[in-house]
Amino acid sequence: MCLALALAAQAKSLIAEVICEPTDWMHEKLERQFGSERVATGLRGPEQLREVWTSKSGDWTMVVTLAIGTSCIVVMGQDWYTQAKIDPARG
């Protein structure tokens, strides 16, 4: 376990800091500047919405949208792959 924590601490982040902007600005930037579209959302309590945005090139961005009207990019990556759709209620 200690080894896993040590390796995780050494891993380099794809972004140096969390980037936050008003939600409308963030969505516009992701759509126009990066050519991304929102492909998934999920709630994390009553105050946060998690969003995954992807582009045709395979880049992906995870955004946390807060109830106060601010959205933050928390992680970005490459080579997004969308799996076959499965109804979550049916597994």
TIRO-2110 file (N, C-alpha, C; in Angstrom, 1 decimal):
// TIRO-2110
0.8, -1.2, 0.0, N, 1, A
0.0, 0.0, 0.0, CA, 1, A
0.9, 1.3, 0.0, C, 1, A
1.9, 1.3, 0.8, N, 2, A
2.8, 2.4, 0.9, CA, 2, A
3.5, 2.7, -0.5, C, 2, A
3.8, 1.6, -1.2, N, 3, A
4.4, 1.7, -2.5, CA, 3, A
3.5, 2.4, -3.5, C, 3, A
2.2, 2.0, -3.4, N, 4, A
1.2, 2.6, -4.3, CA, 4, A
1.0, 4.0, -4.0, C, 4, A
1.0, 4.4, -2.8, N, 5, A
0.9, 5.8, -2.4, CA, 5, A
2.1, 6.6, -2.9, C, 5, A
3.2, 6.1, -2.7, N, 6, A
4.5, 6.7, -3.2, CA, 6, A
4.5, 7.0, -4.7, C, 6, A
4.1, 5.9, -5.4, N, 7, A
4.0, 6.1, -6.9, CA, 7, A
3.0, 7.1, -7.3, C, 7, A
1.8, 7.1, -6.7, N, 8, A
0.8, 8.1, -7.0, CA, 8, A
1.3, 9.5, -6.7, C, 8, A
2.0, 9.7, -5.7, N, 9, A
2.5, 11.0, -5.3, CA, 9, A
3.6, 11.5, -6.3, C, 9, A
4.3, 10.6, -7.0, N, 10, A
5.3, 10.9, -8.0, CA, 10, A
4.7, 11.2, -9.4, C, 10, A
3.4, 10.7, -9.6, N, 11, A
2.8, 10.9, -10.9, CA, 11, A
2.6, 12.4, -11.3, C, 11, A
2.9, 12.7, -12.5, N, 12, A
2.7, 14.1, -12.9, CA, 12, A
1.3, 14.4, -13.4, C, 12, A
0.8, 15.5, -12.9, N, 13, A
-0.6, 15.9, -13.3, CA, 13, A
-0.6, 16.4, -14.7, C, 13, A
-1.7, 16.2, -15.5, N, 14, A
-1.8, 16.7, -16.8, CA, 14, A
-2.1, 18.2, -16.8, C, 14, A
-2.6, 18.7, -15.7, N, 15, A
-2.8, 20.2, -15.5, CA, 15, A
-2.1, 20.6, -14.2, C, 15, A
-1.5, 21.7, -14.2, N, 16, A
-0.8, 22.2, -13.0, CA, 16, A
-1.7, 22.7, -11.9, C, 16, A
-2.9, 23.2, -12.3, N, 17, A
-3.8, 23.7, -11.3, CA, 17, A
-5.2, 23.5, -11.7, C, 17, A
-6.1, 23.6, -10.8, N, 18, A
-7.5, 23.6, -11.2, CA, 18, A
-7.9, 24.9, -11.8, C, 18, A
-8.6, 24.9, -12.9, N, 19, A
-9.0, 26.1, -13.6, CA, 19, A
-10.5, 26.3, -13.4, C, 19, A
-11.0, 27.4, -12.8, N, 20, A
-12.4, 27.7, -12.6, CA, 20, A
-12.8, 28.9, -13.3, C, 20, A
-14.0, 28.9, -13.8, N, 21, A
-14.7, 30.0, -14.5, CA, 21, A
-16.2, 29.9, -14.3, C, 21, A
-16.9, 31.0, -14.5, N, 22, A
-18.4, 30.9, -14.5, CA, 22, A
-18.8, 29.8, -15.5, C, 22, A
-19.8, 29.0, -15.1, N, 23, A
-20.2, 27.9, -15.9, CA, 23, A
-20.5, 28.2, -17.4, C, 23, A
-21.2, 29.2, -17.7, N, 24, A
-21.5, 29.6, -19.1, CA, 24, A
-20.2, 29.8, -19.9, C, 24, A
-19.2, 30.5, -19.3, N, 25, A
-17.9, 30.7, -19.9, CA, 25, A
-17.2, 29.4, -20.2, C, 25, A
-17.2, 28.5, -19.1, N, 26, A
-16.5, 27.3, -19.2, CA, 26, A
-17.0, 26.4, -20.3, C, 26, A
-18.4, 26.3, -20.4, N, 27, A
-19.0, 25.5, -21.4, CA, 27, A
-18.7, 26.1, -22.8, C, 27, A
-18.8, 27.4, -23.0, N, 28, A
-18.5, 28.0, -24.2, CA, 28, A
-17.0, 27.8, -24.7, C, 28, A
-16.1, 27.9, -23.7, N, 29, A
-14.7, 27.6, -24.0, CA, 29, A
-14.5, 26.2, -24.5, C, 29, A
-15.1, 25.2, -23.8, N, 30, A
-14.9, 23.8, -24.1, CA, 30, A
-15.5, 23.5, -25.5, C, 30, A
-16.6, 24.1, -25.8, N, 31, A
-17.2, 23.9, -27.1, CA, 31, A
-16.5, 24.6, -28.3, C, 31, A
-16.2, 25.9, -28.1, N, 32, A
-15.7, 26.7, -29.2, CA, 32, A
-14.2, 26.5, -29.4, C, 32, A
-13.4, 26.6, -28.2, N, 33, A
-12.0, 26.6, -28.3, CA, 33, A
-11.4, 25.2, -28.5, C, 33, A
-12.1, 24.2, -27.8, N, 34, A
-11.5, 22.9, -27.8, CA, 34, A
-12.3, 21.9, -28.7, C, 34, A
-13.5, 22.4, -29.2, N, 35, A
-14.3, 21.5, -30.0, CA, 35, A
-14.9, 20.3, -29.2, C, 35, A
-15.1, 20.5, -28.0, N, 36, A
-15.6, 19.4, -27.1, CA, 36, A
-17.1, 19.4, -27.0, C, 36, A
-17.7, 18.3, -26.6, N, 37, A
-19.1, 18.2, -26.3, CA, 37, A
-19.2, 17.4, -25.0, C, 37, A
-20.2, 17.7, -24.2, N, 38, A
-20.5, 17.0, -23.0, CA, 38, A
-21.1, 15.6, -23.3, C, 38, A
-20.5, 14.6, -22.8, N, 39, A
-20.9, 13.2, -23.1, CA, 39, A
-21.4, 12.5, -21.9, C, 39, A
-21.2, 13.0, -20.7, N, 40, A
-21.6, 12.3, -19.5, CA, 40, A
-21.7, 13.2, -18.4, C, 40, A
-22.7, 13.0, -17.5, N, 41, A
-22.9, 13.8, -16.3, CA, 41, A
-23.3, 12.9, -15.1, C, 41, A
-23.0, 13.3, -13.9, N, 42, A
-23.4, 12.6, -12.7, CA, 42, A
-23.4, 13.5, -11.5, C, 42, A
-24.3, 13.3, -10.6, N, 43, A
-24.4, 14.2, -9.4, CA, 43, A
-23.5, 13.6, -8.3, C, 43, A
-22.9, 14.5, -7.6, N, 44, A
-22.1, 14.2, -6.4, CA, 44, A
-22.7, 15.1, -5.3, C, 44, A
-23.8, 14.6, -4.7, N, 45, A
-24.4, 15.4, -3.7, CA, 45, A
-25.3, 16.5, -4.3, C, 45, A
-25.9, 17.3, -3.5, N, 46, A
-26.8, 18.3, -4.0, CA, 46, A
-26.1, 19.5, -4.6, C, 46, A
-24.8, 19.6, -4.4, N, 47, A
-24.1, 20.9, -4.7, CA, 47, A
-23.2, 20.7, -5.9, C, 47, A
-22.9, 19.5, -6.4, N, 48, A
-21.9, 19.3, -7.5, CA, 48, A
-22.4, 18.4, -8.6, C, 48, A
-22.1, 18.8, -9.8, N, 49, A
-22.4, 18.0, -11.0, CA, 49, A
-21.0, 17.7, -11.6, C, 49, A
-20.7, 16.4, -11.9, N, 50, A
-19.5, 16.0, -12.6, CA, 50, A
-19.8, 15.8, -14.0, C, 50, A
-19.0, 16.4, -14.9, N, 51, A
-19.2, 16.3, -16.4, CA, 51, A
-18.0, 15.8, -17.0, C, 51, A
-18.2, 15.0, -18.1, N, 52, A
-17.1, 14.6, -18.9, CA, 52, A
-17.3, 15.2, -20.3, C, 52, A
-16.3, 15.9, -20.8, N, 53, A
-16.4, 16.5, -22.1, CA, 53, A
-15.3, 15.8, -23.0, C, 53, A
-15.7, 15.5, -24.3, N, 54, A
-14.7, 14.9, -25.2, CA, 54, A
-14.7, 15.6, -26.5, C, 54, A
-13.6, 15.5, -27.2, N, 55, A
-13.5, 16.1, -28.6, CA, 55, A
-13.3, 14.9, -29.6, C, 55, A
-13.4, 15.2, -30.8, N, 56, A
-13.3, 14.2, -31.9, CA, 56, A
-11.9, 13.7, -31.9, C, 56, A
-10.9, 14.5, -31.5, N, 57, A
-9.5, 14.0, -31.5, CA, 57, A
-9.2, 13.0, -30.4, C, 57, A
-10.1, 12.8, -29.4, N, 58, A
-9.9, 11.9, -28.3, CA, 58, A
-9.5, 12.5, -27.0, C, 58, A
-9.3, 13.9, -27.0, N, 59, A
-9.0, 14.5, -25.8, CA, 59, A
-10.3, 14.5, -24.9, C, 59, A
-10.1, 14.5, -23.6, N, 60, A
-11.2, 14.5, -22.6, CA, 60, A
-10.9, 15.4, -21.5, C, 60, A
-12.0, 16.0, -20.9, N, 61, A
-11.9, 16.9, -19.8, CA, 61, A
-12.9, 16.6, -18.8, C, 61, A
-12.6, 16.5, -17.5, N, 62, A
-13.5, 16.3, -16.4, CA, 62, A
-13.7, 17.7, -15.7, C, 62, A
-15.0, 18.0, -15.6, N, 63, A
-15.4, 19.3, -15.0, CA, 63, A
-16.3, 19.1, -13.8, C, 63, A
-16.1, 19.9, -12.8, N, 64, A
-16.9, 19.9, -11.6, CA, 64, A
-17.7, 21.2, -11.7, C, 64, A
-19.0, 21.1, -11.8, N, 65, A
-19.9, 22.3, -11.8, CA, 65, A
-20.6, 22.4, -10.4, C, 65, A
-20.4, 23.6, -9.8, N, 66, A
-20.9, 23.8, -8.5, CA, 66, A
-22.3, 24.5, -8.6, C, 66, A
-23.1, 24.4, -7.6, N, 67, A
-24.4, 25.0, -7.5, CA, 67, A
-24.3, 26.5, -7.5, C, 67, A
-23.2, 27.1, -7.2, N, 68, A
-23.1, 28.6, -7.1, CA, 68, A
-22.8, 29.2, -8.5, C, 68, A
-22.7, 28.3, -9.6, N, 69, A
-22.6, 28.8, -10.9, CA, 69, A
-21.1, 28.9, -11.4, C, 69, A
-20.3, 28.1, -10.8, N, 70, A
-18.8, 28.1, -11.2, CA, 70, A
-18.5, 26.6, -11.6, C, 70, A
-17.7, 26.5, -12.7, N, 71, A
-17.3, 25.2, -13.1, CA, 71, A
-15.8, 25.2, -13.1, C, 71, A
-15.2, 24.0, -12.8, N, 72, A
-13.7, 23.9, -12.6, CA, 72, A
-13.3, 22.6, -13.4, C, 72, A
-12.2, 22.8, -14.2, N, 73, A
-11.6, 21.7, -14.9, CA, 73, A
-10.7, 21.1, -13.8, C, 73, A
-10.9, 19.8, -13.6, N, 74, A
-10.1, 19.1, -12.5, CA, 74, A
-9.1, 18.1, -13.1, C, 74, A
-9.3, 17.6, -14.3, N, 75, A
-8.4, 16.7, -14.9, CA, 75, A
-8.7, 16.7, -16.4, C, 75, A
-7.6, 16.4, -17.2, N, 76, A
-7.7, 16.3, -18.6, CA, 76, A
-6.9, 15.1, -19.1, C, 76, A
-7.2, 14.6, -20.2, N, 77, A
-6.5, 13.4, -20.7, CA, 77, A
-6.6, 13.3, -22.2, C, 77, A
-6.1, 12.2, -22.7, N, 78, A
-6.1, 11.9, -24.2, CA, 78, A
-6.7, 10.5, -24.4, C, 78, A
-7.0, 10.2, -25.6, N, 79, A
-7.4, 8.8, -26.1, CA, 79, A
-8.7, 8.3, -25.4, C, 79, A
-9.7, 9.2, -25.4, N, 80, A
-11.0, 8.8, -24.8, CA, 80, A
-11.6, 7.7, -25.7, C, 80, A
-12.2, 6.7, -25.1, N, 81, A
-12.8, 5.6, -25.8, CA, 81, A
-14.2, 5.5, -25.2, C, 81, A
-15.2, 5.6, -26.1, N, 82, A
-16.6, 5.4, -25.6, CA, 82, A
-17.0, 3.9, -25.8, C, 82, A
-17.4, 3.3, -24.8, N, 83, A
-17.8, 1.9, -24.9, CA, 83, A
-19.3, 1.8, -25.3, C, 83, A
-19.7, 0.6, -25.7, N, 84, A
-21.1, 0.3, -26.1, CA, 84, A
-22.0, 0.8, -25.0, C, 84, A
-23.1, 1.3, -25.4, N, 85, A
-24.1, 1.8, -24.4, CA, 85, A
-24.8, 0.6, -23.7, C, 85, A
-24.9, 0.7, -22.4, N, 86, A
-25.6, -0.3, -21.6, CA, 86, A
-26.6, 0.4, -20.7, C, 86, A
-27.8, -0.1, -20.6, N, 87, A
-28.7, 0.5, -19.7, CA, 87, A
-28.3, 0.2, -18.3, C, 87, A
-27.9, 1.3, -17.5, N, 88, A
-27.4, 1.0, -16.1, CA, 88, A
-28.4, 0.3, -15.2, C, 88, A
-29.7, 0.4, -15.5, N, 89, A
-30.7, -0.2, -14.7, CA, 89, A
-30.7, -1.7, -14.9, C, 89, A
-30.2, -2.1, -16.1, N, 90, A
-30.2, -3.6, -16.5, CA, 90, A
-28.9, -4.2, -16.4, C, 90, A
-27.8, -3.4, -16.2, N, 91, A
-26.4, -3.9, -16.1, CA, 91, A
-26.0, -4.6, -17.3, C, 91, A
END
